[in-house]
Structure formats: C-alpha cells, structure tokens
Amino acid sequence: MNPSDDDYQPISALNDLLYCERRCALHRIENVWVDNVHTVSGTFSHERADRPVDWKCDTGREVHGIWLKSDRLRLVGKADVVEFHPVEGGPDQPFPVEYKRGKRRKWDNDDVQLCAQAICLEEMLGIPIPRGAIYHIKTKRRRDVEFTPTLRNKTETAARRLHELIDAGVTPPPIPKPQCDGCSLVEVCLPKVLVKTNTVADYVRSLWKVSPETDKDLNEEIE
C-alpha cells in the first residue's frame, strides 16, 4: 500500500525530534504550540528568507522558498534558499542554505534538517548534492556542511524515528536537558516537576497534598 500525503511529516520536525522527542510529540501529536522570543524571532527571520524570489547572485542563481518532497523519507517542507552554482559542461549544482536565528548549537539537529533538504532535492532533481550551508543570523556567519555518509545515515534514522513517534501517538515522558531552559514549551512540559512523579495522580497529590483517605478516589477518577 502506498503512503498517502497524510503520512508525510515536515522536514523541520526532524530538528524538533533531535532537540527533544517530547517537544516534537507535543507539537505534532498534541498540537501544543507556545511562542517565546526565540520562536518569534526565528519565524520572522524565516519569513524573510522564504519569500519566493529567483535572482542572479555572485555564486550563480539564488531561489527562495522552494517546496521540497521526498517519497522515500516521507518528508515535505520548504527550503529557505537554494543556490544553483554554475558547473562547466554540466547542470548547475544545487546548494541548499538554511537560515538559523542564533549561533551554532552544540547539537547537530540543524545539520540533519539541512541534509534532509538535500536528500529531497536529490530525489526531485536527480543530481547528487554533496554540501550546503547554515547561515547563522545572529553572528552573520555562514557555515558549510558536508553531507557525509554519517550525516546522511543520521538523517534517515531520524526520519524513521519521527514516523514511529507520530504513528505511536504517545508523548514521551520528560527528560530534563540543558536545552529545556530555552524551550518555548517549558511551562507546558514541566520537565523538572513531572520527572519527579511517576503518574498524573502523583503530580496531583504533590499540588493538592491529597490525604490517604481520598487517594483511592483520586486514582479511580484519573483512570
């Protein structure tokens, strides 16, 4: 049976997944979205980069807002920018560029997102794409990314895990991480609170100091 378009997930969800599986599930399964200064700034930056534009640049041709799709990975999305560098005696070489608000992170989720864009372009255009770049808006620095076999494997593994997570329809429990402090969902996720409780009943007890006499009723109500 061929997958329907409903089975396809956004390329950006890979970034979410590698940042935090619980965050990804809250977004994609429970449809919980909360903005903070980081998300608003990032959205504004992407809106500027995503405006459909096709023009000449120093490196050849630059196209903004190209829609991407991979049937093999069941991913869809939009590239911020794809440069087409001229190659003597051959077709122009696609070079995807992803815009990110902040400086380079300690994690490689941005690189995986960019690699997924390249895989989509390869499938759509039939042209190998060896590298792309991340443009860090805050530092105004551009960092080249090589799509090595290791990065490609990590990207394909992440895509499989994304579909497994969404298909299961279960939000993972919180696992406190350093990146929790900058997450827009921290007040919804409550990682430092819920990680100390095993069940929803435990959490309610901690809030309301439930007496032993009402404990049985509480469990029955939650179940």
DRENPA-3360 file (N, C-alpha, C; in nm, 2 decimals, always signed):
BEGIN
1 = MNPSDDDY = +0.09/-0.12/+0.00/+0.00/+0.00/+0.00/+0.09/+0.12/+0.00 ~ +0.06/+0.21/-0.09/+0.14/+0.34/-0.10/+0.10/+0.43/+0.01 ~ +0.19/+0.51/+0.07/+0.15/+0.60/+0.18/+0.08/+0.72/+0.12 ~ -0.02/+0.77/+0.19/-0.09/+0.89/+0.15/-0.01/+1.01/+0.19 ~ -0.06/+1.13/+0.14/+0.01/+1.25/+0.17/+0.00/+1.28/+0.32 ~ -0.10/+1.23/+0.39/-0.12/+1.25/+0.53/+0.00/+1.18/+0.61 ~ +0.07/+1.09/+0.55/+0.18/+1.02/+0.62/+0.31/+1.10/+0.62 ~ +0.31/+1.21/+0.54/+0.43/+1.29/+0.52/+0.44/+1.38/+0.64;
9 = QPISALND = +0.56/+1.40/+0.69/+0.59/+1.49/+0.80/+0.68/+1.61/+0.75 ~ +0.67/+1.72/+0.82/+0.76/+1.84/+0.78/+0.90/+1.81/+0.81 ~ +0.99/+1.86/+0.72/+1.13/+1.84/+0.74/+1.18/+1.90/+0.87 ~ +1.12/+2.02/+0.91/+1.15/+2.09/+1.03/+1.13/+2.00/+1.15 ~ +1.04/+1.90/+1.14/+1.01/+1.82/+1.26/+1.13/+1.73/+1.30 ~ +1.22/+1.71/+1.20/+1.35/+1.64/+1.24/+1.43/+1.72/+1.34 ~ +1.43/+1.85/+1.32/+1.51/+1.94/+1.41/+1.44/+1.93/+1.55 ~ +1.31/+1.94/+1.55/+1.23/+1.92/+1.68/+1.27/+1.79/+1.75;
17 = LLYCERRC = +1.26/+1.68/+1.67/+1.29/+1.55/+1.72/+1.42/+1.54/+1.79 ~ +1.53/+1.58/+1.72/+1.66/+1.57/+1.78/+1.69/+1.67/+1.89 ~ +1.61/+1.78/+1.89/+1.62/+1.87/+2.00/+1.56/+1.81/+2.13 ~ +1.44/+1.75/+2.11/+1.37/+1.68/+2.22/+1.25/+1.60/+2.17 ~ +1.24/+1.47/+2.19/+1.13/+1.39/+2.14/+1.00/+1.43/+2.20 ~ +1.00/+1.47/+2.33/+0.88/+1.51/+2.39/+0.83/+1.64/+2.33 ~ +0.92/+1.74/+2.30/+0.88/+1.86/+2.24/+0.81/+1.83/+2.10 ~ +0.88/+1.74/+2.03/+0.83/+1.71/+1.90/+0.69/+1.65/+1.91;
25 = ALHRIENV = +0.67/+1.56/+2.01/+0.53/+1.50/+2.02/+0.43/+1.60/+2.07 ~ +0.47/+1.69/+2.16/+0.37/+1.80/+2.20/+0.33/+1.88/+2.08 ~ +0.42/+1.91/+1.99/+0.39/+1.98/+1.87/+0.31/+1.90/+1.77 ~ +0.35/+1.78/+1.74/+0.30/+1.71/+1.62/+0.18/+1.61/+1.66 ~ +0.18/+1.57/+1.79/+0.07/+1.48/+1.83/-0.04/+1.55/+1.91 ~ +0.00/+1.64/+2.00/-0.09/+1.71/+2.08/-0.13/+1.85/+2.03 ~ -0.05/+1.89/+1.93/-0.08/+2.02/+1.87/-0.07/+2.14/+1.97 ~ +0.03/+2.13/+2.05/+0.06/+2.23/+2.15/+0.17/+2.32/+2.10;
33 = WVDNVHTV = +0.14/+2.45/+2.08/+0.24/+2.55/+2.03/+0.24/+2.67/+2.12 ~ +0.36/+2.71/+2.17/+0.37/+2.83/+2.25/+0.49/+2.91/+2.20 ~ +0.47/+3.03/+2.18/+0.58/+3.12/+2.13/+0.66/+3.18/+2.24 ~ +0.79/+3.20/+2.22/+0.87/+3.28/+2.31/+0.95/+3.37/+2.22 ~ +1.04/+3.45/+2.27/+1.12/+3.55/+2.19/+1.20/+3.48/+2.09 ~ +1.25/+3.35/+2.12/+1.33/+3.28/+2.02/+1.25/+3.23/+1.90 ~ +1.13/+3.18/+1.93/+1.05/+3.13/+1.82/+0.99/+3.24/+1.73 ~ +0.95/+3.35/+1.79/+0.90/+3.46/+1.72/+1.01/+3.52/+1.63;
41 = SGTFSHER = +1.13/+3.54/+1.69/+1.24/+3.59/+1.61/+1.28/+3.50/+1.49 ~ +1.28/+3.37/+1.52/+1.31/+3.27/+1.42/+1.21/+3.27/+1.31 ~ +1.08/+3.28/+1.35/+0.97/+3.28/+1.25/+0.98/+3.40/+1.16 ~ +1.01/+3.52/+1.21/+1.03/+3.64/+1.14/+1.15/+3.63/+1.04 ~ +1.26/+3.57/+1.09/+1.38/+3.55/+1.00/+1.35/+3.46/+0.88 ~ +1.27/+3.35/+0.91/+1.24/+3.26/+0.81/+1.14/+3.31/+0.71 ~ +1.05/+3.40/+0.76/+0.95/+3.46/+0.66/+1.02/+3.55/+0.56 ~ +1.13/+3.61/+0.61/+1.21/+3.70/+0.51/+1.28/+3.61/+0.41;
49 = ADRPVDWK = +1.34/+3.50/+0.46/+1.42/+3.41/+0.37/+1.33/+3.33/+0.28 ~ +1.20/+3.30/+0.32/+1.11/+3.22/+0.25/+1.03/+3.29/+0.14 ~ +1.04/+3.42/+0.13/+0.97/+3.49/+0.03/+1.01/+3.44/-0.11 ~ +0.92/+3.40/-0.19/+0.96/+3.34/-0.32/+1.03/+3.44/-0.41 ~ +1.16/+3.41/-0.44/+1.24/+3.50/-0.51/+1.33/+3.42/-0.60 ~ +1.36/+3.46/-0.72/+1.45/+3.39/-0.81/+1.54/+3.50/-0.87 ~ +1.67/+3.50/-0.83/+1.75/+3.61/-0.89/+1.90/+3.56/-0.91 ~ +1.97/+3.64/-0.98/+2.11/+3.62/-1.00/+2.19/+3.67/-0.88;
57 = CDTGREVH = +2.30/+3.59/-0.85/+2.38/+3.64/-0.74/+2.53/+3.61/-0.78 ~ +2.62/+3.64/-0.69/+2.76/+3.63/-0.72/+2.80/+3.48/-0.74 ~ +2.73/+3.39/-0.68/+2.76/+3.25/-0.70/+2.68/+3.18/-0.81 ~ +2.59/+3.25/-0.88/+2.51/+3.19/-0.98/+2.37/+3.24/-0.97 ~ +2.28/+3.15/-0.94/+2.14/+3.18/-0.93/+2.09/+3.14/-0.79 ~ +2.00/+3.22/-0.73/+1.95/+3.20/-0.59/+1.80/+3.20/-0.59 ~ +1.74/+3.09/-0.54/+1.60/+3.08/-0.54/+1.55/+3.06/-0.39 ~ +1.45/+3.14/-0.35/+1.40/+3.13/-0.21/+1.27/+3.06/-0.22;
65 = GIWLKSDR = +1.24/+2.99/-0.11/+1.10/+2.93/-0.09/+1.07/+2.82/-0.18 ~ +1.16/+2.73/-0.21/+1.13/+2.61/-0.29/+1.07/+2.50/-0.21 ~ +0.96/+2.45/-0.26/+0.89/+2.34/-0.19/+0.97/+2.21/-0.22 ~ +0.98/+2.13/-0.11/+1.06/+2.01/-0.12/+0.98/+1.89/-0.08 ~ +1.02/+1.77/-0.14/+0.94/+1.65/-0.10/+1.03/+1.53/-0.13 ~ +1.02/+1.43/-0.03/+1.09/+1.30/-0.05/+0.99/+1.19/-0.03 ~ +0.96/+1.11/-0.13/+0.87/+1.00/-0.11/+0.94/+0.89/-0.03 ~ +1.07/+0.88/-0.05/+1.14/+0.77/+0.03/+1.14/+0.80/+0.18;
73 = LRLVGKAD = +1.16/+0.92/+0.22/+1.16/+0.95/+0.36/+1.03/+1.00/+0.41 ~ +0.93/+1.02/+0.32/+0.80/+1.07/+0.35/+0.81/+1.21/+0.43 ~ +0.88/+1.30/+0.37/+0.90/+1.43/+0.42/+0.87/+1.54/+0.32 ~ +0.82/+1.65/+0.37/+0.79/+1.77/+0.29/+0.84/+1.89/+0.36 ~ +0.86/+2.00/+0.29/+0.90/+2.12/+0.35/+0.94/+2.23/+0.25 ~ +1.00/+2.33/+0.30/+1.04/+2.44/+0.21/+1.18/+2.48/+0.25 ~ +1.26/+2.50/+0.14/+1.40/+2.54/+0.16/+1.40/+2.69/+0.18 ~ +1.48/+2.74/+0.27/+1.49/+2.89/+0.28/+1.55/+2.94/+0.15;
81 = VVEFHPVE = +1.67/+2.89/+0.12/+1.74/+2.93/-0.01/+1.80/+2.81/-0.07 ~ +1.80/+2.81/-0.20/+1.88/+2.71/-0.28/+1.96/+2.79/-0.38 ~ +2.09/+2.78/-0.37/+2.17/+2.85/-0.47/+2.20/+2.74/-0.58 ~ +2.21/+2.79/-0.70/+2.25/+2.70/-0.81/+2.38/+2.75/-0.87 ~ +2.49/+2.68/-0.83/+2.62/+2.72/-0.88/+2.65/+2.67/-1.02 ~ +2.70/+2.75/-1.11/+2.73/+2.70/-1.24/+2.84/+2.60/-1.24 ~ +2.82/+2.50/-1.32/+2.93/+2.39/-1.34/+2.96/+2.38/-1.49 ~ +3.08/+2.40/-1.53/+3.12/+2.39/-1.67/+3.09/+2.26/-1.73;
89 = GGPDQPFP = +3.01/+2.26/-1.83/+2.98/+2.13/-1.90/+2.88/+2.05/-1.84 ~ +2.81/+2.10/-1.74/+2.70/+2.02/-1.67/+2.60/+2.11/-1.61 ~ +2.50/+2.05/-1.55/+2.39/+2.13/-1.49/+2.44/+2.21/-1.37 ~ +2.37/+2.31/-1.34/+2.40/+2.39/-1.22/+2.39/+2.30/-1.09 ~ +2.48/+2.33/-1.00/+2.49/+2.25/-0.87/+2.40/+2.31/-0.77 ~ +2.30/+2.24/-0.72/+2.21/+2.29/-0.61/+2.29/+2.30/-0.48 ~ +2.27/+2.40/-0.40/+2.34/+2.42/-0.28/+2.24/+2.48/-0.18 ~ +2.18/+2.40/-0.09/+2.08/+2.45/+0.00/+2.14/+2.53/+0.11;
97 = VEYKRGKR = +2.07/+2.64/+0.15/+2.11/+2.72/+0.26/+2.00/+2.74/+0.36 ~ +2.02/+2.70/+0.49/+1.92/+2.71/+0.59/+1.95/+2.83/+0.68 ~ +1.86/+2.91/+0.71/+1.88/+3.03/+0.80/+1.84/+2.99/+0.94 ~ +1.93/+3.02/+1.03/+1.90/+2.99/+1.18/+1.93/+3.12/+1.25 ~ +1.84/+3.15/+1.35/+1.84/+3.27/+1.43/+1.97/+3.29/+1.51 ~ +2.01/+3.19/+1.58/+2.12/+3.20/+1.68/+2.25/+3.15/+1.62 ~ +2.35/+3.15/+1.71/+2.48/+3.09/+1.67/+2.47/+2.94/+1.67 ~ +2.58/+2.88/+1.63/+2.58/+2.73/+1.61/+2.55/+2.67/+1.75;
105 = RKWDNDDV = +2.47/+2.56/+1.75/+2.43/+2.49/+1.87/+2.53/+2.38/+1.89 ~ +2.53/+2.32/+2.01/+2.61/+2.21/+2.04/+2.56/+2.08/+1.98 ~ +2.44/+2.08/+1.94/+2.38/+1.96/+1.88/+2.37/+1.98/+1.73 ~ +2.36/+1.86/+1.66/+2.37/+1.87/+1.51/+2.23/+1.86/+1.44 ~ +2.12/+1.90/+1.52/+1.99/+1.89/+1.46/+1.97/+1.99/+1.34 ~ +2.04/+2.10/+1.34/+2.03/+2.19/+1.22/+2.10/+2.12/+1.10 ~ +2.21/+2.05/+1.12/+2.27/+1.99/+1.01/+2.19/+1.88/+0.95 ~ +2.12/+1.80/+1.04/+2.02/+1.70/+0.99/+1.91/+1.76/+0.91;
113 = QLCAQAIC = +1.85/+1.87/+0.95/+1.75/+1.94/+0.88/+1.79/+1.98/+0.74 ~ +1.91/+2.03/+0.73/+1.97/+2.07/+0.61/+2.00/+1.95/+0.52 ~ +2.05/+1.85/+0.57/+2.08/+1.73/+0.50/+1.95/+1.67/+0.44 ~ +1.84/+1.67/+0.52/+1.71/+1.62/+0.47/+1.66/+1.70/+0.35 ~ +1.69/+1.84/+0.35/+1.65/+1.92/+0.23/+1.73/+1.87/+0.11 ~ +1.86/+1.84/+0.13/+1.94/+1.80/+0.02/+1.90/+1.67/-0.04 ~ +1.86/+1.57/+0.05/+1.80/+1.44/+0.01/+1.68/+1.46/-0.07 ~ +1.59/+1.56/-0.03/+1.47/+1.59/-0.11/+1.51/+1.64/-0.25;
121 = LEEMLGIP = +1.60/+1.73/-0.25/+1.64/+1.79/-0.38/+1.70/+1.69/-0.47 ~ +1.78/+1.60/-0.41/+1.84/+1.49/-0.49/+1.74/+1.40/-0.56 ~ +1.63/+1.37/-0.48/+1.53/+1.29/-0.53/+1.44/+1.36/-0.63 ~ +1.42/+1.49/-0.62/+1.34/+1.57/-0.71/+1.42/+1.60/-0.84 ~ +1.55/+1.63/-0.83/+1.62/+1.67/-0.94/+1.71/+1.57/-1.01 ~ +1.74/+1.46/-0.93/+1.83/+1.36/-0.98/+1.97/+1.40/-0.99 ~ +2.01/+1.49/-0.90/+2.15/+1.54/-0.90/+2.21/+1.52/-0.76 ~ +2.33/+1.46/-0.75/+2.39/+1.45/-0.62/+2.42/+1.58/-0.56;
129 = IPRGAIYH = +2.40/+1.60/-0.43/+2.43/+1.73/-0.36/+2.52/+1.70/-0.25 ~ +2.65/+1.73/-0.26/+2.75/+1.70/-0.16/+2.75/+1.79/-0.04 ~ +2.70/+1.91/-0.05/+2.71/+2.00/+0.06/+2.61/+2.12/+0.05 ~ +2.60/+2.18/+0.17/+2.51/+2.30/+0.17/+2.57/+2.39/+0.28 ~ +2.49/+2.48/+0.34/+2.54/+2.57/+0.44/+2.43/+2.61/+0.54 ~ +2.47/+2.65/+0.66/+2.38/+2.71/+0.76/+2.42/+2.85/+0.78 ~ +2.33/+2.94/+0.76/+2.36/+3.09/+0.79/+2.30/+3.12/+0.92 ~ +2.39/+3.16/+1.01/+2.36/+3.20/+1.15/+2.33/+3.35/+1.15;
137 = IKTKRRRD = +2.21/+3.39/+1.17/+2.17/+3.53/+1.15/+2.23/+3.61/+1.26 ~ +2.23/+3.56/+1.39/+2.28/+3.64/+1.50/+2.43/+3.68/+1.48 ~ +2.51/+3.59/+1.43/+2.65/+3.61/+1.41/+2.69/+3.65/+1.27 ~ +2.59/+3.65/+1.18/+2.61/+3.68/+1.04/+2.72/+3.59/+0.98 ~ +2.73/+3.47/+1.02/+2.83/+3.38/+0.97/+2.76/+3.26/+0.90 ~ +2.83/+3.22/+0.80/+2.78/+3.11/+0.72/+2.88/+2.99/+0.73 ~ +2.82/+2.88/+0.77/+2.89/+2.76/+0.80/+2.86/+2.65/+0.70 ~ +2.96/+2.60/+0.62/+2.94/+2.50/+0.52/+2.92/+2.36/+0.59;
145 = VEFTPTLR = +2.83/+2.28/+0.54/+2.80/+2.15/+0.59/+2.82/+2.05/+0.48 ~ +2.90/+1.95/+0.51/+2.92/+1.84/+0.41/+2.83/+1.73/+0.44 ~ +2.76/+1.68/+0.34/+2.66/+1.57/+0.36/+2.73/+1.43/+0.36 ~ +2.80/+1.40/+0.46/+2.88/+1.28/+0.47/+2.79/+1.16/+0.49 ~ +2.84/+1.04/+0.46/+2.76/+0.92/+0.49/+2.71/+0.91/+0.63 ~ +2.79/+0.96/+0.73/+2.75/+0.96/+0.87/+2.63/+1.05/+0.89 ~ +2.63/+1.17/+0.83/+2.52/+1.26/+0.85/+2.40/+1.22/+0.77 ~ +2.42/+1.16/+0.66/+2.30/+1.10/+0.58/+2.24/+0.99/+0.66;
153 = NKTETAAR = +2.32/+0.90/+0.72/+2.26/+0.79/+0.79/+2.18/+0.84/+0.92 ~ +2.24/+0.95/+0.98/+2.17/+1.01/+1.10/+2.04/+1.07/+1.06 ~ +2.04/+1.13/+0.94/+1.92/+1.19/+0.89/+1.81/+1.09/+0.86 ~ +1.84/+0.98/+0.79/+1.75/+0.88/+0.76/+1.70/+0.81/+0.89 ~ +1.79/+0.79/+0.98/+1.75/+0.73/+1.11/+1.65/+0.82/+1.18 ~ +1.67/+0.95/+1.18/+1.58/+1.05/+1.24/+1.45/+1.05/+1.17 ~ +1.45/+1.03/+1.04/+1.32/+1.03/+0.97/+1.24/+0.91/+1.01 ~ +1.30/+0.79/+1.02/+1.23/+0.67/+1.06/+1.18/+0.69/+1.20;
161 = RLHELIDA = +1.26/+0.74/+1.29/+1.21/+0.76/+1.43/+1.10/+0.86/+1.44 ~ +1.10/+0.96/+1.35/+0.99/+1.06/+1.35/+0.86/+0.99/+1.32 ~ +0.86/+0.91/+1.22/+0.74/+0.84/+1.18/+0.69/+0.75/+1.28 ~ +0.78/+0.68/+1.35/+0.75/+0.59/+1.46/+0.68/+0.66/+1.57 ~ +0.74/+0.78/+1.61/+0.68/+0.86/+1.72/+0.54/+0.90/+1.68 ~ +0.52/+0.96/+1.56/+0.39/+1.01/+1.52/+0.29/+0.90/+1.51 ~ +0.33/+0.78/+1.45/+0.24/+0.67/+1.44/+0.20/+0.61/+1.57 ~ +0.29/+0.61/+1.67/+0.25/+0.56/+1.80/+0.15/+0.65/+1.87;
169 = GVTPPPIP = +0.16/+0.78/+1.85/+0.06/+0.87/+1.91/+0.08/+0.89/+2.06 ~ +0.20/+0.86/+2.11/+0.22/+0.87/+2.26/+0.33/+0.97/+2.28 ~ +0.30/+1.07/+2.37/+0.40/+1.17/+2.41/+0.50/+1.11/+2.51 ~ +0.63/+1.11/+2.48/+0.72/+1.05/+2.58/+0.73/+1.13/+2.71 ~ +0.77/+1.07/+2.82/+0.78/+1.15/+2.94/+0.90/+1.25/+2.93 ~ +0.90/+1.35/+3.02/+1.00/+1.45/+3.01/+1.14/+1.39/+3.06 ~ +1.24/+1.44/+3.00/+1.38/+1.41/+3.04/+1.45/+1.55/+3.05 ~ +1.48/+1.60/+3.17/+1.54/+1.73/+3.17/+1.68/+1.74/+3.10;
177 = KPQCDGCS = +1.69/+1.84/+3.02/+1.82/+1.86/+2.94/+1.86/+2.00/+2.95 ~ +1.98/+2.03/+2.91/+2.03/+2.17/+2.92/+1.94/+2.26/+2.83 ~ +1.89/+2.21/+2.71/+1.81/+2.29/+2.62/+1.67/+2.32/+2.67 ~ +1.63/+2.26/+2.78/+1.50/+2.29/+2.83/+1.48/+2.43/+2.87 ~ +1.58/+2.50/+2.92/+1.57/+2.64/+2.96/+1.53/+2.73/+2.85 ~ +1.57/+2.70/+2.72/+1.54/+2.79/+2.61/+1.42/+2.74/+2.53 ~ +1.35/+2.64/+2.58/+1.24/+2.58/+2.50/+1.11/+2.66/+2.53 ~ +1.03/+2.69/+2.43/+0.91/+2.77/+2.45/+0.80/+2.69/+2.52;
185 = LVEVCLPK = +0.82/+2.56/+2.52/+0.72/+2.47/+2.59/+0.75/+2.43/+2.73 ~ +0.85/+2.49/+2.79/+0.90/+2.45/+2.92/+0.79/+2.46/+3.03 ~ +0.70/+2.57/+3.02/+0.59/+2.58/+3.11/+0.48/+2.48/+3.09 ~ +0.47/+2.43/+2.97/+0.37/+2.32/+2.95/+0.43/+2.19/+2.98 ~ +0.55/+2.16/+2.94/+0.61/+2.03/+2.96/+0.64/+2.00/+3.10 ~ +0.69/+2.11/+3.18/+0.72/+2.09/+3.32/+0.82/+1.98/+3.35 ~ +0.93/+1.98/+3.28/+1.03/+1.87/+3.29/+1.08/+1.85/+3.43 ~ +1.10/+1.96/+3.51/+1.16/+1.95/+3.64/+1.06/+1.90/+3.75;
193 = VLVKTNTV = +0.93/+1.92/+3.71/+0.82/+1.87/+3.80/+0.78/+1.73/+3.77 ~ +0.75/+1.71/+3.65/+0.69/+1.58/+3.61/+0.79/+1.46/+3.62 ~ +0.92/+1.49/+3.60/+1.02/+1.39/+3.60/+1.03/+1.33/+3.74 ~ +0.99/+1.40/+3.85/+0.99/+1.35/+3.98/+0.87/+1.27/+4.02 ~ +0.77/+1.27/+3.93/+0.65/+1.19/+3.96/+0.63/+1.08/+3.86 ~ +0.57/+0.97/+3.90/+0.56/+0.86/+3.81/+0.42/+0.86/+3.73 ~ +0.32/+0.93/+3.79/+0.19/+0.93/+3.73/+0.13/+1.06/+3.75 ~ +0.02/+1.08/+3.67/-0.06/+1.21/+3.69/-0.11/+1.22/+3.83;
201 = ADYVRSLW = -0.15/+1.10/+3.89/-0.20/+1.11/+4.03/-0.10/+1.16/+4.12 ~ +0.03/+1.12/+4.10/+0.14/+1.17/+4.19/+0.15/+1.32/+4.18 ~ +0.14/+1.37/+4.05/+0.15/+1.51/+4.03/+0.04/+1.59/+4.10 ~ -0.09/+1.53/+4.09/-0.20/+1.60/+4.16/-0.18/+1.60/+4.31 ~ -0.13/+1.48/+4.36/-0.10/+1.47/+4.51/+0.00/+1.58/+4.55 ~ +0.10/+1.60/+4.47/+0.20/+1.70/+4.50/+0.15/+1.84/+4.50 ~ +0.05/+1.87/+4.42/-0.01/+2.00/+4.41/-0.11/+2.03/+4.53 ~ -0.19/+1.93/+4.56/-0.30/+1.94/+4.65/-0.28/+1.87/+4.78;
209 = KVSPETDK = -0.17/+1.80/+4.80/-0.14/+1.73/+4.93/-0.26/+1.64/+4.96 ~ -0.29/+1.55/+4.87/-0.41/+1.46/+4.89/-0.39/+1.37/+5.01 ~ -0.49/+1.36/+5.09/-0.48/+1.27/+5.20/-0.50/+1.13/+5.17 ~ -0.45/+1.03/+5.25/-0.46/+0.89/+5.22/-0.61/+0.85/+5.20 ~ -0.70/+0.92/+5.27/-0.84/+0.88/+5.26/-0.90/+0.90/+5.13 ~ -0.85/+1.00/+5.06/-0.91/+1.03/+4.92/-0.82/+0.98/+4.81 ~ -0.71/+0.91/+4.84/-0.62/+0.86/+4.74/-0.68/+0.76/+4.65 ~ -0.76/+0.67/+4.70/-0.83/+0.57/+4.62/-0.92/+0.64/+4.52;
217 = DLNEEIE = -1.00/+0.74/+4.57/-1.09/+0.81/+4.48/-1.02/+0.88/+4.37 ~ -0.90/+0.94/+4.40/-0.82/+1.01/+4.31/-0.78/+0.92/+4.19 ~ -0.72/+0.80/+4.23/-0.68/+0.71/+4.13/-0.79/+0.67/+4.04 ~ -0.91/+0.64/+4.10/-1.02/+0.59/+4.02/-1.07/+0.70/+3.92 ~ -1.06/+0.83/+3.97/-1.11/+0.94/+3.88/-1.01/+0.96/+3.76 ~ -0.88/+0.95/+3.79/-0.78/+0.97/+3.68/-0.79/+0.85/+3.58 ~ -0.80/+0.73/+3.63/-0.81/+0.61/+3.55/-0.93/+0.62/+3.46;
% end
